[in-house]
Amino acid sequence: MLGHGPTQMMKELSINDLVQIGRLTSVRDDGFIRFISDVSVDLLSEVYLIFPDDRVFLVTICDHKLHGGKDYVCFEEPEVADEMRSVKQTRVMLAPDDAPTEATVEMIGW
C-alpha cells in the first residue's frame, strides 16, 4: 500500500487507485528528466512514479525547465535520475484526491 503526503494522515492506496497524468523518459546529463504530459508541471509538486517492475516512489518535483519545446523535471530525490537511466519510461501518477477535476481542467485549460 502507498502512503499519501508526508504531513497528512496516512491513507491506504493501491496502484490501481492512482491516476496516470504522464510519463518520464530520457535523463539528461544535468539530471533533468523528460516529462511528457498534458498537465502543466507548474501545478505539480508531489507525484507518484511507477517503474516498469511496479516499484512505487512518492517524489517531490524541485525544479523544471523547458528545453527545445519539451518539459523536463528534476526531483529532490537524486536516486530518481539514477533509476531512470536503467529504464525506458516510468508512469507519473497522482492520488485520486490530487487529480484534476473536470472543472479544474476547464478553468486552467489543460
Rosetta blueprint (number, residue, H / E / L):
1 M L
2 L E
3 G L
4 H L
5 G L
6 P L
7 T L
8 Q L
9 M L
10 M L
11 K L
12 E L
13 L E
14 S L
15 I H
16 N H
17 D H
18 L L
19 V E
20 Q E
21 I E
22 G E
23 R E
24 L E
25 T E
26 S E
27 V E
28 R L
29 D L
30 D L
31 G L
32 F L
33 I E
34 R E
35 F E
36 I E
37 S E
38 D L
39 V L
40 S L
41 V H
42 D H
43 L H
44 L L
45 S L
46 E E
47 V E
48 Y E
49 L E
50 I E
51 F L
52 P L
53 D L
54 D L
55 R L
56 V E
57 F E
58 L E
59 V E
60 T E
61 I E
62 C E
63 D E
64 H E
65 K E
66 L E
67 H E
68 G L
69 G L
70 K E
71 D E
72 Y E
73 V E
74 C E
75 F E
76 E L
77 E L
78 P L
79 E H
80 V H
81 A H
82 D H
83 E H
84 M H
85 R L
86 S L
87 V L
88 K L
89 Q L
90 T E
91 R E
92 V E
93 M E
94 L E
95 A L
96 P L
97 D L
98 D L
99 A L
100 P L
101 T L
102 E H
103 A H
104 T H
105 V H
106 E H
107 M H
108 I H
109 G L
110 W L
